[in-house]
Amino acid sequence: MSNPTRKKQGKPASDNHTLVELGQLLAQRRRDSGIVQQDLAKTVGVSRSTLHTIEHGGEGVRWEKVVAVAHALNLDIEFVPQKSVS
């Protein structure tokens, strides 16, 4: 069984900073909760590979899967207006 407190950082799956940041937040929350990827994936109903893709900011993952992962970690996803640069 893998260690949820593992510190190894994987390579981001995309260049999209927003997806990478979201994935990092979800991964950190999972690790802080002491949950391994396989267990969370099973709870949510996605493959471990899909969860890995989400946690590394990969593109092409269906939004309902990302939301399901967030909800399983007791998180809500909110969109807020960007600050305008003057």
PyMOL Python script that loads the backbone (N, CA, C, O; Angstrom):
from pymol import cmd

cmd.read_pdbstr("""\
ATOM      1  N   MET A   1       0.850  -1.184   0.000  1.00  0.00           N
ATOM      2  CA  MET A   1       0.000   0.000   0.000  1.00  0.00           C
ATOM      3  C   MET A   1       0.889   1.238   0.000  1.00  0.00           C
ATOM      4  O   MET A   1       1.903   1.277   0.697  1.00  0.00           O
ATOM      5  N   SER A   2       0.514   2.241  -0.774  1.00  0.00           N
ATOM      6  CA  SER A   2       1.339   3.433  -0.860  1.00  0.00           C
ATOM      7  C   SER A   2       1.139   4.354   0.336  1.00  0.00           C
ATOM      8  O   SER A   2       0.184   4.219   1.101  1.00  0.00           O
ATOM      9  N   ASN A   3       2.061   5.286   0.471  1.00  0.00           N
ATOM     10  CA  ASN A   3       2.071   6.203   1.605  1.00  0.00           C
ATOM     11  C   ASN A   3       1.443   7.532   1.199  1.00  0.00           C
ATOM     12  O   ASN A   3       1.987   8.206   0.325  1.00  0.00           O
ATOM     13  N   PRO A   4       0.306   7.945   1.801  1.00  0.00           N
ATOM     14  CA  PRO A   4      -0.349   9.185   1.402  1.00  0.00           C
ATOM     15  C   PRO A   4       0.425  10.438   1.772  1.00  0.00           C
ATOM     16  O   PRO A   4       0.051  11.531   1.347  1.00  0.00           O
ATOM     17  N   THR A   5       1.492  10.316   2.549  1.00  0.00           N
ATOM     18  CA  THR A   5       2.276  11.497   2.917  1.00  0.00           C
ATOM     19  C   THR A   5       3.514  11.633   2.048  1.00  0.00           C
ATOM     20  O   THR A   5       4.406  12.421   2.359  1.00  0.00           O
ATOM     21  N   ARG A   6       3.577  10.886   0.978  1.00  0.00           N
ATOM     22  CA  ARG A   6       4.699  10.923   0.056  1.00  0.00           C
ATOM     23  C   ARG A   6       4.921  12.342  -0.449  1.00  0.00           C
ATOM     24  O   ARG A   6       3.961  13.041  -0.775  1.00  0.00           O
ATOM     25  N   LYS A   7       6.171  12.772  -0.516  1.00  0.00           N
ATOM     26  CA  LYS A   7       6.498  14.150  -0.886  1.00  0.00           C
ATOM     27  C   LYS A   7       6.907  14.289  -2.350  1.00  0.00           C
ATOM     28  O   LYS A   7       7.147  15.405  -2.810  1.00  0.00           O
ATOM     29  N   LYS A   8       6.993  13.195  -3.087  1.00  0.00           N
ATOM     30  CA  LYS A   8       7.434  13.251  -4.471  1.00  0.00           C
ATOM     31  C   LYS A   8       6.441  14.054  -5.310  1.00  0.00           C
ATOM     32  O   LYS A   8       5.236  13.808  -5.263  1.00  0.00           O
ATOM     33  N   GLN A   9       6.960  15.016  -6.079  1.00  0.00           N
ATOM     34  CA  GLN A   9       6.127  15.810  -6.962  1.00  0.00           C
ATOM     35  C   GLN A   9       6.196  15.228  -8.361  1.00  0.00           C
ATOM     36  O   GLN A   9       7.284  15.014  -8.896  1.00  0.00           O
ATOM     37  N   GLY A  10       5.041  14.973  -8.956  1.00  0.00           N
ATOM     38  CA  GLY A  10       5.008  14.507 -10.331  1.00  0.00           C
ATOM     39  C   GLY A  10       5.058  15.675 -11.289  1.00  0.00           C
ATOM     40  O   GLY A  10       4.837  16.825 -10.910  1.00  0.00           O
ATOM     41  N   LYS A  11       5.348  15.364 -12.524  1.00  0.00           N
ATOM     42  CA  LYS A  11       5.393  16.387 -13.568  1.00  0.00           C
ATOM     43  C   LYS A  11       3.967  16.809 -13.908  1.00  0.00           C
ATOM     44  O   LYS A  11       3.099  15.952 -14.073  1.00  0.00           O
ATOM     45  N   PRO A  12       3.706  18.126 -14.017  1.00  0.00           N
ATOM     46  CA  PRO A  12       2.363  18.568 -14.404  1.00  0.00           C
ATOM     47  C   PRO A  12       1.964  17.955 -15.742  1.00  0.00           C
ATOM     48  O   PRO A  12       2.796  17.798 -16.635  1.00  0.00           O
ATOM     49  N   ALA A  13       0.693  17.612 -15.871  1.00  0.00           N
ATOM     50  CA  ALA A  13       0.195  16.977 -17.082  1.00  0.00           C
ATOM     51  C   ALA A  13      -0.165  17.990 -18.158  1.00  0.00           C
ATOM     52  O   ALA A  13      -0.466  17.601 -19.286  1.00  0.00           O
ATOM     53  N   SER A  14      -0.143  19.266 -17.841  1.00  0.00           N
ATOM     54  CA  SER A  14      -0.453  20.287 -18.841  1.00  0.00           C
ATOM     55  C   SER A  14       0.257  21.579 -18.484  1.00  0.00           C
ATOM     56  O   SER A  14       0.891  21.696 -17.435  1.00  0.00           O
ATOM     57  N   ASP A  15       0.137  22.534 -19.371  1.00  0.00           N
ATOM     58  CA  ASP A  15       0.695  23.861 -19.129  1.00  0.00           C
ATOM     59  C   ASP A  15      -0.361  24.815 -18.584  1.00  0.00           C
ATOM     60  O   ASP A  15      -0.089  26.003 -18.407  1.00  0.00           O
ATOM     61  N   ASN A  16      -1.552  24.311 -18.317  1.00  0.00           N
ATOM     62  CA  ASN A  16      -2.643  25.140 -17.826  1.00  0.00           C
ATOM     63  C   ASN A  16      -2.476  25.330 -16.320  1.00  0.00           C
ATOM     64  O   ASN A  16      -2.745  24.422 -15.534  1.00  0.00           O
ATOM     65  N   HIS A  17      -2.031  26.515 -15.933  1.00  0.00           N
ATOM     66  CA  HIS A  17      -1.732  26.811 -14.524  1.00  0.00           C
ATOM     67  C   HIS A  17      -2.947  26.582 -13.623  1.00  0.00           C
ATOM     68  O   HIS A  17      -2.797  26.088 -12.505  1.00  0.00           O
ATOM     69  N   THR A  18      -4.127  26.929 -14.084  1.00  0.00           N
ATOM     70  CA  THR A  18      -5.336  26.773 -13.267  1.00  0.00           C
ATOM     71  C   THR A  18      -5.607  25.304 -12.972  1.00  0.00           C
ATOM     72  O   THR A  18      -5.925  24.949 -11.837  1.00  0.00           O
ATOM     73  N   LEU A  19      -5.482  24.441 -13.987  1.00  0.00           N
ATOM     74  CA  LEU A  19      -5.714  23.011 -13.776  1.00  0.00           C
ATOM     75  C   LEU A  19      -4.644  22.399 -12.878  1.00  0.00           C
ATOM     76  O   LEU A  19      -4.939  21.557 -12.030  1.00  0.00           O
ATOM     77  N   VAL A  20      -3.399  22.831 -13.073  1.00  0.00           N
ATOM     78  CA  VAL A  20      -2.303  22.317 -12.245  1.00  0.00           C
ATOM     79  C   VAL A  20      -2.525  22.716 -10.786  1.00  0.00           C
ATOM     80  O   VAL A  20      -2.358  21.895  -9.883  1.00  0.00           O
ATOM     81  N   GLU A  21      -2.900  23.972 -10.558  1.00  0.00           N
ATOM     82  CA  GLU A  21      -3.144  24.450  -9.191  1.00  0.00           C
ATOM     83  C   GLU A  21      -4.319  23.714  -8.545  1.00  0.00           C
ATOM     84  O   GLU A  21      -4.241  23.331  -7.378  1.00  0.00           O
ATOM     85  N   LEU A  22      -5.393  23.517  -9.287  1.00  0.00           N
ATOM     86  CA  LEU A  22      -6.548  22.770  -8.773  1.00  0.00           C
ATOM     87  C   LEU A  22      -6.138  21.349  -8.423  1.00  0.00           C
ATOM     88  O   LEU A  22      -6.494  20.844  -7.358  1.00  0.00           O
ATOM     89  N   GLY A  23      -5.399  20.706  -9.304  1.00  0.00           N
ATOM     90  CA  GLY A  23      -4.945  19.341  -9.050  1.00  0.00           C
ATOM     91  C   GLY A  23      -4.075  19.245  -7.813  1.00  0.00           C
ATOM     92  O   GLY A  23      -4.213  18.315  -7.018  1.00  0.00           O
ATOM     93  N   GLN A  24      -3.174  20.214  -7.651  1.00  0.00           N
ATOM     94  CA  GLN A  24      -2.304  20.220  -6.469  1.00  0.00           C
ATOM     95  C   GLN A  24      -3.118  20.381  -5.188  1.00  0.00           C
ATOM     96  O   GLN A  24      -2.841  19.735  -4.178  1.00  0.00           O
ATOM     97  N   LEU A  25      -4.118  21.245  -5.243  1.00  0.00           N
ATOM     98  CA  LEU A  25      -4.968  21.451  -4.067  1.00  0.00           C
ATOM     99  C   LEU A  25      -5.714  20.162  -3.708  1.00  0.00           C
ATOM    100  O   LEU A  25      -5.780  19.785  -2.538  1.00  0.00           O
ATOM    101  N   LEU A  26      -6.271  19.493  -4.714  1.00  0.00           N
ATOM    102  CA  LEU A  26      -6.997  18.246  -4.462  1.00  0.00           C
ATOM    103  C   LEU A  26      -6.060  17.162  -3.929  1.00  0.00           C
ATOM    104  O   LEU A  26      -6.411  16.437  -2.999  1.00  0.00           O
ATOM    105  N   ALA A  27      -4.885  17.056  -4.511  1.00  0.00           N
ATOM    106  CA  ALA A  27      -3.916  16.051  -4.059  1.00  0.00           C
ATOM    107  C   ALA A  27      -3.473  16.308  -2.625  1.00  0.00           C
ATOM    108  O   ALA A  27      -3.368  15.378  -1.826  1.00  0.00           O
ATOM    109  N   GLN A  28      -3.215  17.570  -2.300  1.00  0.00           N
ATOM    110  CA  GLN A  28      -2.792  17.904  -0.938  1.00  0.00           C
ATOM    111  C   GLN A  28      -3.902  17.596   0.063  1.00  0.00           C
ATOM    112  O   GLN A  28      -3.641  17.067   1.143  1.00  0.00           O
ATOM    113  N   ARG A  29      -5.127  17.926  -0.297  1.00  0.00           N
ATOM    114  CA  ARG A  29      -6.266  17.647   0.589  1.00  0.00           C
ATOM    115  C   ARG A  29      -6.398  16.144   0.819  1.00  0.00           C
ATOM    116  O   ARG A  29      -6.646  15.699   1.939  1.00  0.00           O
ATOM    117  N   ARG A  30      -6.228  15.357  -0.263  1.00  0.00           N
ATOM    118  CA  ARG A  30      -6.309  13.899  -0.140  1.00  0.00           C
ATOM    119  C   ARG A  30      -5.221  13.390   0.784  1.00  0.00           C
ATOM    120  O   ARG A  30      -5.491  12.591   1.681  1.00  0.00           O
ATOM    121  N   ARG A  31      -3.982  13.849   0.574  1.00  0.00           N
ATOM    122  CA  ARG A  31      -2.871  13.398   1.426  1.00  0.00           C
ATOM    123  C   ARG A  31      -3.079  13.822   2.873  1.00  0.00           C
ATOM    124  O   ARG A  31      -2.841  13.037   3.791  1.00  0.00           O
ATOM    125  N   ASP A  32      -3.523  15.064   3.083  1.00  0.00           N
ATOM    126  CA  ASP A  32      -3.764  15.549   4.445  1.00  0.00           C
ATOM    127  C   ASP A  32      -4.851  14.738   5.140  1.00  0.00           C
ATOM    128  O   ASP A  32      -4.861  14.624   6.366  1.00  0.00           O
ATOM    129  N   SER A  33      -5.764  14.176   4.355  1.00  0.00           N
ATOM    130  CA  SER A  33      -6.846  13.357   4.908  1.00  0.00           C
ATOM    131  C   SER A  33      -6.420  11.908   5.112  1.00  0.00           C
ATOM    132  O   SER A  33      -7.184  11.101   5.642  1.00  0.00           O
ATOM    133  N   GLY A  34      -5.194  11.575   4.689  1.00  0.00           N
ATOM    134  CA  GLY A  34      -4.681  10.217   4.866  1.00  0.00           C
ATOM    135  C   GLY A  34      -5.303   9.211   3.911  1.00  0.00           C
ATOM    136  O   GLY A  34      -5.401   8.028   4.235  1.00  0.00           O
ATOM    137  N   ILE A  35      -5.721   9.665   2.747  1.00  0.00           N
ATOM    138  CA  ILE A  35      -6.378   8.802   1.769  1.00  0.00           C
ATOM    139  C   ILE A  35      -5.420   8.528   0.615  1.00  0.00           C
ATOM    140  O   ILE A  35      -4.797   9.454   0.096  1.00  0.00           O
ATOM    141  N   VAL A  36      -5.298   7.279   0.214  1.00  0.00           N
ATOM    142  CA  VAL A  36      -4.473   6.940  -0.946  1.00  0.00           C
ATOM    143  C   VAL A  36      -5.311   7.072  -2.209  1.00  0.00           C
ATOM    144  O   VAL A  36      -6.537   6.970  -2.170  1.00  0.00           O
ATOM    145  N   GLN A  37      -4.631   7.301  -3.333  1.00  0.00           N
ATOM    146  CA  GLN A  37      -5.328   7.506  -4.601  1.00  0.00           C
ATOM    147  C   GLN A  37      -6.305   6.385  -4.918  1.00  0.00           C
ATOM    148  O   GLN A  37      -7.441   6.649  -5.313  1.00  0.00           O
ATOM    149  N   GLN A  38      -5.885   5.152  -4.751  1.00  0.00           N
ATOM    150  CA  GLN A  38      -6.732   4.008  -5.101  1.00  0.00           C
ATOM    151  C   GLN A  38      -8.046   4.035  -4.332  1.00  0.00           C
ATOM    152  O   GLN A  38      -9.103   3.770  -4.905  1.00  0.00           O
ATOM    153  N   ASP A  39      -7.993   4.349  -3.052  1.00  0.00           N
ATOM    154  CA  ASP A  39      -9.214   4.378  -2.237  1.00  0.00           C
ATOM    155  C   ASP A  39     -10.141   5.515  -2.652  1.00  0.00           C
ATOM    156  O   ASP A  39     -11.353   5.319  -2.747  1.00  0.00           O
ATOM    157  N   LEU A  40      -9.585   6.704  -2.900  1.00  0.00           N
ATOM    158  CA  LEU A  40     -10.419   7.828  -3.318  1.00  0.00           C
ATOM    159  C   LEU A  40     -11.035   7.558  -4.685  1.00  0.00           C
ATOM    160  O   LEU A  40     -12.213   7.841  -4.908  1.00  0.00           O
ATOM    161  N   ALA A  41     -10.242   7.014  -5.593  1.00  0.00           N
ATOM    162  CA  ALA A  41     -10.748   6.703  -6.931  1.00  0.00           C
ATOM    163  C   ALA A  41     -11.926   5.729  -6.847  1.00  0.00           C
ATOM    164  O   ALA A  41     -12.932   5.902  -7.535  1.00  0.00           O
ATOM    165  N   LYS A  42     -11.793   4.716  -6.009  1.00  0.00           N
ATOM    166  CA  LYS A  42     -12.870   3.732  -5.857  1.00  0.00           C
ATOM    167  C   LYS A  42     -14.119   4.388  -5.274  1.00  0.00           C
ATOM    168  O   LYS A  42     -15.229   4.124  -5.736  1.00  0.00           O
ATOM    169  N   THR A  43     -13.949   5.236  -4.270  1.00  0.00           N
ATOM    170  CA  THR A  43     -15.078   5.936  -3.645  1.00  0.00           C
ATOM    171  C   THR A  43     -15.825   6.791  -4.662  1.00  0.00           C
ATOM    172  O   THR A  43     -17.055   6.827  -4.677  1.00  0.00           O
ATOM    173  N   VAL A  44     -15.066   7.476  -5.510  1.00  0.00           N
ATOM    174  CA  VAL A  44     -15.654   8.415  -6.473  1.00  0.00           C
ATOM    175  C   VAL A  44     -16.188   7.696  -7.713  1.00  0.00           C
ATOM    176  O   VAL A  44     -17.086   8.200  -8.386  1.00  0.00           O
ATOM    177  N   GLY A  45     -15.640   6.529  -8.011  1.00  0.00           N
ATOM    178  CA  GLY A  45     -16.074   5.801  -9.204  1.00  0.00           C
ATOM    179  C   GLY A  45     -15.286   6.166 -10.449  1.00  0.00           C
ATOM    180  O   GLY A  45     -15.812   6.137 -11.561  1.00  0.00           O
ATOM    181  N   VAL A  46     -14.003   6.516 -10.252  1.00  0.00           N
ATOM    182  CA  VAL A  46     -13.115   6.781 -11.380  1.00  0.00           C
ATOM    183  C   VAL A  46     -11.908   5.857 -11.255  1.00  0.00           C
ATOM    184  O   VAL A  46     -11.671   5.260 -10.205  1.00  0.00           O
ATOM    185  N   SER A  47     -11.154   5.753 -12.338  1.00  0.00           N
ATOM    186  CA  SER A  47      -9.939   4.940 -12.267  1.00  0.00           C
ATOM    187  C   SER A  47      -8.855   5.714 -11.511  1.00  0.00           C
ATOM    188  O   SER A  47      -8.909   6.940 -11.405  1.00  0.00           O
ATOM    189  N   ARG A  48      -7.881   4.984 -10.993  1.00  0.00           N
ATOM    190  CA  ARG A  48      -6.761   5.634 -10.331  1.00  0.00           C
ATOM    191  C   ARG A  48      -6.000   6.489 -11.333  1.00  0.00           C
ATOM    192  O   ARG A  48      -5.465   7.539 -10.978  1.00  0.00           O
ATOM    193  N   SER A  49      -5.951   6.049 -12.566  1.00  0.00           N
ATOM    194  CA  SER A  49      -5.297   6.810 -13.628  1.00  0.00           C
ATOM    195  C   SER A  49      -5.985   8.156 -13.856  1.00  0.00           C
ATOM    196  O   SER A  49      -5.315   9.171 -14.041  1.00  0.00           O
ATOM    197  N   THR A  50      -7.317   8.167 -13.843  1.00  0.00           N
ATOM    198  CA  THR A  50      -8.055   9.422 -14.003  1.00  0.00           C
ATOM    199  C   THR A  50      -7.789  10.343 -12.832  1.00  0.00           C
ATOM    200  O   THR A  50      -7.586  11.542 -13.026  1.00  0.00           O
ATOM    201  N   LEU A  51      -7.786   9.810 -11.618  1.00  0.00           N
ATOM    202  CA  LEU A  51      -7.495  10.631 -10.443  1.00  0.00           C
ATOM    203  C   LEU A  51      -6.082  11.204 -10.547  1.00  0.00           C
ATOM    204  O   LEU A  51      -5.857  12.373 -10.232  1.00  0.00           O
ATOM    205  N   HIS A  52      -5.143  10.390 -10.985  1.00  0.00           N
ATOM    206  CA  HIS A  52      -3.769  10.855 -11.168  1.00  0.00           C
ATOM    207  C   HIS A  52      -3.740  12.021 -12.166  1.00  0.00           C
ATOM    208  O   HIS A  52      -3.065  13.024 -11.931  1.00  0.00           O
ATOM    209  N   THR A  53      -4.458  11.892 -13.258  1.00  0.00           N
ATOM    210  CA  THR A  53      -4.522  12.951 -14.270  1.00  0.00           C
ATOM    211  C   THR A  53      -5.087  14.235 -13.676  1.00  0.00           C
ATOM    212  O   THR A  53      -4.558  15.318 -13.923  1.00  0.00           O
ATOM    213  N   ILE A  54      -6.160  14.120 -12.894  1.00  0.00           N
ATOM    214  CA  ILE A  54      -6.758  15.289 -12.243  1.00  0.00           C
ATOM    215  C   ILE A  54      -5.750  15.949 -11.321  1.00  0.00           C
ATOM    216  O   ILE A  54      -5.582  17.168 -11.357  1.00  0.00           O
ATOM    217  N   GLU A  55      -5.076  15.155 -10.493  1.00  0.00           N
ATOM    218  CA  GLU A  55      -4.138  15.690  -9.512  1.00  0.00           C
ATOM    219  C   GLU A  55      -2.906  16.324 -10.154  1.00  0.00           C
ATOM    220  O   GLU A  55      -2.208  17.108  -9.511  1.00  0.00           O
ATOM    221  N   HIS A  56      -2.637  15.993 -11.407  1.00  0.00           N
ATOM    222  CA  HIS A  56      -1.483  16.564 -12.099  1.00  0.00           C
ATOM    223  C   HIS A  56      -1.887  17.609 -13.137  1.00  0.00           C
ATOM    224  O   HIS A  56      -1.086  17.993 -13.989  1.00  0.00           O
ATOM    225  N   GLY A  57      -3.141  18.063 -13.055  1.00  0.00           N
ATOM    226  CA  GLY A  57      -3.586  19.153 -13.914  1.00  0.00           C
ATOM    227  C   GLY A  57      -3.828  18.777 -15.350  1.00  0.00           C
ATOM    228  O   GLY A  57      -3.767  19.627 -16.238  1.00  0.00           O
ATOM    229  N   GLY A  58      -4.102  17.508 -15.589  1.00  0.00           N
ATOM    230  CA  GLY A  58      -4.315  17.051 -16.953  1.00  0.00           C
ATOM    231  C   GLY A  58      -5.591  17.600 -17.568  1.00  0.00           C
ATOM    232  O   GLY A  58      -6.579  17.852 -16.877  1.00  0.00           O
ATOM    233  N   GLU A  59      -5.549  17.777 -18.860  1.00  0.00           N
ATOM    234  CA  GLU A  59      -6.709  18.258 -19.600  1.00  0.00           C
ATOM    235  C   GLU A  59      -7.514  17.064 -20.094  1.00  0.00           C
ATOM    236  O   GLU A  59      -7.011  15.942 -20.143  1.00  0.00           O
ATOM    237  N   GLY A  60      -8.757  17.315 -20.457  1.00  0.00           N
ATOM    238  CA  GLY A  60      -9.590  16.284 -21.051  1.00  0.00           C
ATOM    239  C   GLY A  60     -10.354  15.426 -20.061  1.00  0.00           C
ATOM    240  O   GLY A  60     -10.967  14.432 -20.453  1.00  0.00           O
ATOM    241  N   VAL A  61     -10.330  15.788 -18.788  1.00  0.00           N
ATOM    242  CA  VAL A  61     -11.094  15.042 -17.778  1.00  0.00           C
ATOM    243  C   VAL A  61     -12.473  15.678 -17.662  1.00  0.00           C
ATOM    244  O   VAL A  61     -12.592  16.902 -17.609  1.00  0.00           O
ATOM    245  N   ARG A  62     -13.504  14.859 -17.623  1.00  0.00           N
ATOM    246  CA  ARG A  62     -14.865  15.389 -17.524  1.00  0.00           C
ATOM    247  C   ARG A  62     -15.058  16.115 -16.195  1.00  0.00           C
ATOM    248  O   ARG A  62     -14.622  15.652 -15.142  1.00  0.00           O
ATOM    249  N   TRP A  63     -15.728  17.271 -16.278  1.00  0.00           N
ATOM    250  CA  TRP A  63     -15.919  18.121 -15.095  1.00  0.00           C
ATOM    251  C   TRP A  63     -16.643  17.404 -13.973  1.00  0.00           C
ATOM    252  O   TRP A  63     -16.336  17.633 -12.803  1.00  0.00           O
ATOM    253  N   GLU A  64     -17.594  16.541 -14.296  1.00  0.00           N
ATOM    254  CA  GLU A  64     -18.324  15.873 -13.215  1.00  0.00           C
ATOM    255  C   GLU A  64     -17.402  14.967 -12.400  1.00  0.00           C
ATOM    256  O   GLU A  64     -17.661  14.726 -11.220  1.00  0.00           O
ATOM    257  N   LYS A  65     -16.333  14.463 -13.014  1.00  0.00           N
ATOM    258  CA  LYS A  65     -15.372  13.653 -12.268  1.00  0.00           C
ATOM    259  C   LYS A  65     -14.539  14.520 -11.325  1.00  0.00           C
ATOM    260  O   LYS A  65     -14.267  14.131 -10.189  1.00  0.00           O
ATOM    261  N   VAL A  66     -14.142  15.689 -11.805  1.00  0.00           N
ATOM    262  CA  VAL A  66     -13.381  16.616 -10.959  1.00  0.00           C
ATOM    263  C   VAL A  66     -14.237  17.061  -9.776  1.00  0.00           C
ATOM    264  O   VAL A  66     -13.762  17.101  -8.641  1.00  0.00           O
ATOM    265  N   VAL A  67     -15.493  17.392 -10.043  1.00  0.00           N
ATOM    266  CA  VAL A  67     -16.418  17.813  -8.978  1.00  0.00           C
ATOM    267  C   VAL A  67     -16.644  16.672  -7.996  1.00  0.00           C
ATOM    268  O   VAL A  67     -16.709  16.908  -6.789  1.00  0.00           O
ATOM    269  N   ALA A  68     -16.765  15.442  -8.485  1.00  0.00           N
ATOM    270  CA  ALA A  68     -16.967  14.292  -7.601  1.00  0.00           C
ATOM    271  C   ALA A  68     -15.767  14.096  -6.673  1.00  0.00           C
ATOM    272  O   ALA A  68     -15.933  13.781  -5.495  1.00  0.00           O
ATOM    273  N   VAL A  69     -14.566  14.283  -7.207  1.00  0.00           N
ATOM    274  CA  VAL A  69     -13.364  14.172  -6.377  1.00  0.00           C
ATOM    275  C   VAL A  69     -13.380  15.252  -5.305  1.00  0.00           C
ATOM    276  O   VAL A  69     -13.123  14.973  -4.134  1.00  0.00           O
ATOM    277  N   ALA A  70     -13.682  16.486  -5.705  1.00  0.00           N
ATOM    278  CA  ALA A  70     -13.731  17.591  -4.744  1.00  0.00           C
ATOM    279  C   ALA A  70     -14.754  17.306  -3.643  1.00  0.00           C
ATOM    280  O   ALA A  70     -14.462  17.478  -2.459  1.00  0.00           O
ATOM    281  N   HIS A  71     -15.946  16.872  -4.033  1.00  0.00           N
ATOM    282  CA  HIS A  71     -16.989  16.603  -3.043  1.00  0.00           C
ATOM    283  C   HIS A  71     -16.598  15.473  -2.096  1.00  0.00           C
ATOM    284  O   HIS A  71     -16.904  15.527  -0.905  1.00  0.00           O
ATOM    285  N   ALA A  72     -15.928  14.458  -2.616  1.00  0.00           N
ATOM    286  CA  ALA A  72     -15.484  13.352  -1.756  1.00  0.00           C
ATOM    287  C   ALA A  72     -14.466  13.824  -0.728  1.00  0.00           C
ATOM    288  O   ALA A  72     -14.299  13.210   0.326  1.00  0.00           O
ATOM    289  N   LEU A  73     -13.783  14.929  -1.048  1.00  0.00           N
ATOM    290  CA  LEU A  73     -12.803  15.508  -0.123  1.00  0.00           C
ATOM    291  C   LEU A  73     -13.402  16.662   0.681  1.00  0.00           C
ATOM    292  O   LEU A  73     -12.681  17.445   1.300  1.00  0.00           O
ATOM    293  N   ASN A  74     -14.733  16.751   0.661  1.00  0.00           N
ATOM    294  CA  ASN A  74     -15.464  17.809   1.371  1.00  0.00           C
ATOM    295  C   ASN A  74     -15.069  19.205   0.913  1.00  0.00           C
ATOM    296  O   ASN A  74     -14.909  20.117   1.724  1.00  0.00           O
ATOM    297  N   LEU A  75     -14.913  19.361  -0.398  1.00  0.00           N
ATOM    298  CA  LEU A  75     -14.595  20.654  -1.000  1.00  0.00           C
ATOM    299  C   LEU A  75     -15.671  21.018  -2.012  1.00  0.00           C
ATOM    300  O   LEU A  75     -16.245  20.140  -2.656  1.00  0.00           O
ATOM    301  N   ASP A  76     -15.943  22.301  -2.152  1.00  0.00           N
ATOM    302  CA  ASP A  76     -16.796  22.823  -3.208  1.00  0.00           C
ATOM    303  C   ASP A  76     -15.912  23.582  -4.181  1.00  0.00           C
ATOM    304  O   ASP A  76     -14.895  24.160  -3.797  1.00  0.00           O
ATOM    305  N   ILE A  77     -16.308  23.574  -5.434  1.00  0.00           N
ATOM    306  CA  ILE A  77     -15.586  24.346  -6.441  1.00  0.00           C
ATOM    307  C   ILE A  77     -16.382  25.608  -6.700  1.00  0.00           C
ATOM    308  O   ILE A  77     -17.574  25.556  -7.001  1.00  0.00           O
ATOM    309  N   GLU A  78     -15.711  26.745  -6.580  1.00  0.00           N
ATOM    310  CA  GLU A  78     -16.344  28.039  -6.830  1.00  0.00           C
ATOM    311  C   GLU A  78     -15.570  28.776  -7.903  1.00  0.00           C
ATOM    312  O   GLU A  78     -14.357  28.615  -8.045  1.00  0.00           O
ATOM    313  N   PHE A  79     -16.287  29.576  -8.644  1.00  0.00           N
ATOM    314  CA  PHE A  79     -15.641  30.449  -9.615  1.00  0.00           C
ATOM    315  C   PHE A  79     -15.826  31.870  -9.138  1.00  0.00           C
ATOM    316  O   PHE A  79     -16.934  32.283  -8.794  1.00  0.00           O
ATOM    317  N   VAL A  80     -14.754  32.606  -9.118  1.00  0.00           N
ATOM    318  CA  VAL A  80     -14.788  33.998  -8.677  1.00  0.00           C
ATOM    319  C   VAL A  80     -14.247  34.881  -9.794  1.00  0.00           C
ATOM    320  O   VAL A  80     -13.377  34.460 -10.556  1.00  0.00           O
ATOM    321  N   PRO A  81     -14.754  36.092  -9.892  1.00  0.00           N
ATOM    322  CA  PRO A  81     -14.248  36.988 -10.935  1.00  0.00           C
ATOM    323  C   PRO A  81     -12.759  37.255 -10.740  1.00  0.00           C
ATOM    324  O   PRO A  81     -12.275  37.373  -9.615  1.00  0.00           O
ATOM    325  N   GLN A  82     -12.051  37.347 -11.852  1.00  0.00           N
ATOM    326  CA  GLN A  82     -10.641  37.674 -11.802  1.00  0.00           C
ATOM    327  C   GLN A  82     -10.483  39.144 -11.457  1.00  0.00           C
ATOM    328  O   GLN A  82     -11.322  39.978 -11.797  1.00  0.00           O
ATOM    329  N   LYS A  83      -9.402  39.434 -10.784  1.00  0.00           N
ATOM    330  CA  LYS A  83      -9.085  40.838 -10.494  1.00  0.00           C
ATOM    331  C   LYS A  83      -8.596  41.481 -11.784  1.00  0.00           C
ATOM    332  O   LYS A  83      -7.745  40.926 -12.479  1.00  0.00           O
ATOM    333  N   SER A  84      -9.129  42.633 -12.093  1.00  0.00           N
ATOM    334  CA  SER A  84      -8.668  43.316 -13.304  1.00  0.00           C
ATOM    335  C   SER A  84      -7.365  44.042 -13.011  1.00  0.00           C
ATOM    336  O   SER A  84      -7.163  44.602 -11.933  1.00  0.00           O
ATOM    337  N   VAL A  85      -6.503  44.013 -13.991  1.00  0.00           N
ATOM    338  CA  VAL A  85      -5.205  44.663 -13.860  1.00  0.00           C
ATOM    339  C   VAL A  85      -5.336  46.069 -14.404  1.00  0.00           C
ATOM    340  O   VAL A  85      -5.711  46.261 -15.561  1.00  0.00           O
ATOM    341  N   SER A  86      -5.031  47.051 -13.576  1.00  0.00           N
ATOM    342  CA  SER A  86      -5.129  48.456 -14.005  1.00  0.00           C
ATOM    343  C   SER A  86      -3.806  48.990 -14.444  1.00  0.00           C
ATOM    344  O   SER A  86      -3.709  50.153 -14.835  1.00  0.00           O
TER     345      SER A  86
END
""", "prot")
cmd.dss("prot")
cmd.show_as("cartoon", "prot")
cmd.util.cbc("prot")
cmd.orient("prot")
